[in-house]
Amino acid sequence: MPTVTCVEDLREAAHRKVPRMFIDYLEAGSYSQETLKANRADLQAIKLKQKILVDVAKRSTATKILGKPASIPLALAPIGLCGMQRGNGEILAARAAEKAGIPFCLSTMSVCSIEDVADSVSRQRERSRAAIESVEEPRVGHASPLTILIWRCLRLGTRAEFL
């Protein structure tokens, strides 16, 4: 793999290796793409200042995200249809996040089930179950019917079959 020095290098590599329909999905935002444009503009506005000859031997990137330890201030947020890009993509992403010591959030558009993803990572299994158990049942009007169905399946330990 060639040297990657920025996100644009990764995008160029993806354009060479990933089928066009998947690239089009990844590159697009939703609706009028205003949030996508604003996020890109905000990220481009960030300028990093290089410091030379600074002792970094005792530096740490460790922090807390939502009160939980993280090795760096980064999380894998919902990545819509990650499994579309690679088989078991969500499981692989969850394992990578666990290995890196950062949070992972499963998308509602996941190809893999929440149970399969939770079972694939060691330290999250019991915490995920405890979190599910602690959440009250969502109410109609406050959550989608699919969210309510998923909650009931997880809380009751059953699986829903979708046609």
C-alpha positions as CSV (number, residue, x, y, z in Angstrom):
1,M,0.0,0.0,0.0
2,P,1.3,3.5,-0.8
3,T,2.1,5.9,1.9
4,V,-1.0,7.5,3.3
5,T,-0.5,11.0,4.7
6,C,-4.1,12.4,4.7
7,V,-7.7,11.5,4.2
8,E,-7.5,12.4,0.5
9,D,-4.9,9.6,0.0
10,L,-7.4,7.1,1.4
11,R,-10.2,8.5,-0.8
12,E,-8.0,8.1,-3.9
13,A,-7.1,4.5,-2.9
14,A,-10.8,3.7,-2.4
15,H,-11.7,5.2,-5.8
16,R,-9.2,2.8,-7.4
17,K,-10.3,-0.3,-5.5
18,V,-14.0,0.0,-4.6
19,P,-16.9,-0.4,-7.1
20,R,-18.3,3.0,-8.2
21,M,-21.8,2.3,-6.7
22,F,-20.3,2.0,-3.3
23,I,-18.1,5.0,-3.7
24,D,-21.1,7.1,-4.8
25,Y,-22.9,6.0,-1.6
26,L,-19.8,6.8,0.6
27,E,-19.1,10.1,-1.0
28,A,-22.7,11.4,-0.8
29,G,-24.5,13.1,2.0
30,S,-28.2,13.0,2.7
31,Y,-30.9,15.3,1.2
32,S,-29.3,18.6,0.0
33,Q,-25.9,17.5,1.5
34,E,-25.6,20.7,3.5
35,T,-24.3,18.9,6.6
36,L,-21.7,17.1,4.5
37,K,-20.5,20.4,3.0
38,A,-20.4,22.1,6.4
39,N,-18.5,19.2,8.0
40,R,-15.9,19.3,5.2
41,A,-15.5,23.1,5.4
42,D,-15.1,22.9,9.2
43,L,-12.4,20.1,8.9
44,Q,-10.6,22.0,6.2
45,A,-10.5,25.1,8.5
46,I,-8.6,23.3,11.2
47,K,-4.9,24.1,10.9
48,L,-2.4,22.0,12.9
49,K,0.7,23.7,14.1
50,Q,3.9,21.7,14.0
51,K,6.2,21.7,17.0
52,I,9.8,20.7,16.5
53,L,12.2,19.4,19.2
54,V,9.4,18.9,21.7
55,D,9.7,16.0,24.2
56,V,6.8,13.7,23.4
57,A,8.0,10.8,25.6
58,K,5.3,11.4,28.3
59,R,2.5,12.6,26.1
60,S,-0.8,10.7,26.1
61,T,-3.8,10.8,23.8
62,A,-6.0,9.0,26.3
63,T,-9.2,10.7,27.2
64,K,-12.8,10.0,28.2
65,I,-15.8,9.9,25.9
66,L,-19.2,10.0,27.6
67,G,-17.4,9.1,30.8
68,K,-15.7,6.0,29.4
69,P,-11.9,5.7,28.7
70,A,-10.7,6.0,25.2
71,S,-7.1,5.7,23.9
72,I,-7.6,8.7,21.6
73,P,-10.4,11.3,21.3
74,L,-12.0,9.4,18.4
75,A,-15.0,7.1,18.0
76,L,-16.3,5.0,15.1
77,A,-19.8,6.6,14.7
78,P,-22.5,4.9,12.8
79,I,-21.1,4.0,9.5
80,G,-24.2,3.3,7.3
81,L,-24.1,0.0,5.5
82,C,-20.5,-0.7,6.5
83,G,-21.2,-4.4,5.7
84,M,-22.0,-3.3,2.1
85,Q,-18.3,-2.4,1.7
86,R,-17.0,-5.7,3.1
87,G,-18.7,-8.8,4.4
88,N,-19.1,-8.6,8.2
89,G,-17.9,-5.0,8.0
90,E,-19.5,-3.9,11.2
91,I,-18.0,-6.8,13.1
92,L,-14.5,-6.0,11.7
93,A,-15.0,-2.3,12.5
94,A,-16.1,-3.1,16.1
95,R,-13.1,-5.4,16.5
96,A,-10.8,-2.7,15.2
97,A,-12.3,-0.1,17.5
98,E,-11.9,-2.5,20.5
99,K,-8.3,-3.1,19.5
100,A,-7.7,0.6,19.2
101,G,-9.4,1.3,22.5
102,I,-12.1,3.6,21.1
103,P,-15.9,3.5,21.2
104,F,-17.9,1.9,18.3
105,C,-21.5,2.8,17.6
106,L,-23.5,0.4,15.4
107,S,-25.7,2.0,12.7
108,T,-29.4,1.2,12.4
109,M,-28.6,0.4,8.8
110,S,-26.2,-2.3,9.8
111,V,-25.9,-5.5,7.7
112,C,-24.8,-7.5,10.8
113,S,-27.2,-7.9,13.8
114,I,-26.5,-6.1,17.0
115,E,-26.1,-9.5,18.7
116,D,-23.5,-10.7,16.3
117,V,-21.5,-7.5,16.6
118,A,-21.7,-7.6,20.4
119,D,-20.7,-11.3,20.5
120,S,-17.7,-10.5,18.4
121,V,-16.1,-8.1,20.8
122,S,-15.0,-9.3,24.2
123,R,-15.1,-6.3,26.5
124,Q,-18.4,-5.0,25.3
125,R,-20.5,-8.1,25.6
126,E,-21.7,-7.6,29.2
127,R,-21.7,-3.8,29.1
128,S,-23.9,-3.9,26.0
129,R,-26.3,-6.4,27.6
130,A,-26.4,-4.2,30.8
131,A,-27.1,-1.1,28.7
132,I,-30.0,-2.8,26.9
133,E,-31.4,-4.1,30.1
134,S,-31.3,-0.6,31.7
135,V,-33.3,1.2,28.9
136,E,-37.0,1.6,29.3
137,E,-39.2,0.4,26.5
138,P,-39.5,3.1,23.8
139,R,-43.0,4.6,23.3
140,V,-44.8,5.1,20.0
141,G,-44.4,8.7,19.0
142,H,-41.0,8.8,20.6
143,A,-39.4,6.1,18.5
144,S,-40.0,4.4,15.2
145,P,-41.8,1.0,15.1
146,L,-38.6,-0.6,14.0
147,T,-36.7,0.8,17.1
148,I,-39.5,-0.5,19.4
149,L,-39.3,-4.0,17.7
150,I,-35.5,-4.1,18.0
151,W,-35.7,-3.1,21.7
152,R,-38.3,-5.8,22.4
153,C,-36.2,-8.4,20.6
154,L,-33.1,-7.5,22.5
155,R,-34.7,-7.1,25.9
156,L,-36.7,-10.4,25.6
157,G,-33.9,-12.2,23.9
158,T,-35.9,-13.1,20.8
159,R,-35.2,-12.6,17.1
160,A,-37.5,-10.9,14.7
161,E,-37.9,-12.3,11.2
162,F,-38.2,-9.8,8.4
163,L,-39.8,-10.8,5.1
